[in-house]
Amino acid sequence: MKKILIGFVFLVGVLTPSLAQQAIMFSQYMNNLIPSNPAAVGHNDMINVGGSFRSQYAGFEGAPIVYNVGADIGFNIAKTKHGAGINFYDNTVGLFRFQDVNLDYAYRIPIKDGYLSAGISVNFTTVSYDTERLHTVDSEYHSPDDPSIAQANGNDFKMDLGAGVLFKNKTWFAGISLLNILAPQYRLSNTSETNLFDKSRNLIILGGYNISFTNPLYKLKVSAAINTDFVSWSGIANANLEYKERYWGGLGYRIDGAVVFMAGIRVLDGLNIAYSFDLPTSSLINSAGSHEVSLSYSFNIDLAKKNKYKSIRYL
């Protein structure tokens, strides 16, 4: 146990402050691993639907706003286990808007008390550029005809790929994934040869562990995630205390400068609502913090019996 906890501390401690990564890393990533790793689809052999909203650095002009909705399902073909899902993302950052559709598939291999899953993701992304949000300054050092600045709105559409591997059982999970494998380049304006956007590859490593107590009503769930585009790093670690498998709350820390407060509740069988607030710790970030809300529901369709509920949480 001590070795595992020391490992989490080490993973977080070796990271250095970094610029924002292109891959979305939600503060509540441990409740839904699919955006970070396509191998997570179909993880519980149920139909899962849900969505998330994240407003980062609220009150700061041009700050990121992300919407995500998706669904996935686990199913069997003969004696083999599979998972499939679809996710939609809308991410606005400054002048740019990213609209993604992800199609995910995973093949799951039972191993002892858990499973090893390998997944792939086919991603379709439209990147657009809004010149109405562009602020220019009249001065002798700036030309309104600067060729590096697009003079008209533009967008481009490209396909990309992702892949990942994940192991999970009732006690712990660990996974690694590579997103944006093709690293496409988007041309956002026909009037500028230099107005391009490069989508960088992202490597994500994550893991989590359940700590049980003498009192079975309580459980401590720790997890950590690292994200790199091979130029800079970011990461997050958190710990949540769960009560009766119905209520949970905890703290986290983002390497890019924020303390995370989070809480959630299972309102009905299969229906979960969670909220998190990122409090910036850097004096350079003058904002009202970051807010994140997620909603998810899991269910079975059984024509012969009444629906049965299972927890959708990974741990």
C-alpha positions, 0 to 999 in steps of 0.5 A: 500500500505504501509503495502505491501511495509513494508512486502517486506522489512521485508521479505528481512531484516530478512534473513541472508547470506547463502550458495548457495541453490541447487534449481536454483533461477534466478535473473529474476524469476518474468518473469518465475515462473515455475522453482520456482513453478509448479503451474505457468504452463498454467498461461495465457491460451497460448502456451509459449516457452522460455529459460534462460542462467545463468553464475554465478561468471563469471571467477571463476573456477568451477562456476555454469553455467545453461541452461534451455529450456521449454514450457507450455500451458494453456487449458480447459477441459469442464469448468475447467482450467488446465496447463501443461509443460515440462522443461529441465535443465543443471546445471554444478557446479564444479565437478558436473553436474545436468541434469533435466527433469521436467513434470509439471501440474496445476489445476486452480480455478477462484477466483474473478479477478484472479485464485488460482492454485495448481501444481505438478512436476515430476522431473527426474535428472541425477547427474554426477561426473567428476574426470578430474576436480578434483585437488589433492595436493601431500603432507604428509597430503593427500593420493591419495587412499583416499576412500572419493574421487572417483577415476572414473567418475560416475553418478546416476539417480533418480526421485523426486517430487515438489508441489506448490500453487499460486494465481495471478491476474492483481495486485499481485501474491503470492505463496509457493512451496516445491521442491525435496520432496523425497530428493533422495540420489545419489551414484556417484561412485562404488569405494567409499561408502562415495561418495554420493550426498544428494538432499535437500528439498527446500521451496520457498516463493515468491510474487509481486505487481504492483504499478500504477501511474497517468500516465498510461504509467508507472508501478512499479513492485516489487517482492521478493522470499525466498528460504531455504533448512531448514538449510540456507536461500537465497533470492532476492528482486527487483523493475522494472519500466515498460514503455508502457508494452514494455520496463522495467528496474530495480534493485534488491538485492540478500541476498547472496551478489549481486546487480542486474541490469536488463532490457528487451524489448518486440521486437514483439508481444509475443517475450520478451528478457531480460538481468540481471547482478549481481554485487558481493558485497562481497570481498570474491567473486572475479569474473566478476559478474553473467550474465543471458539472457532469451528469451520467446515467447507466442502465440495462435493457432486458426484455425478459427481466426488469432493468438492473442497476450497476454502479458506473463508477470505475472504482 
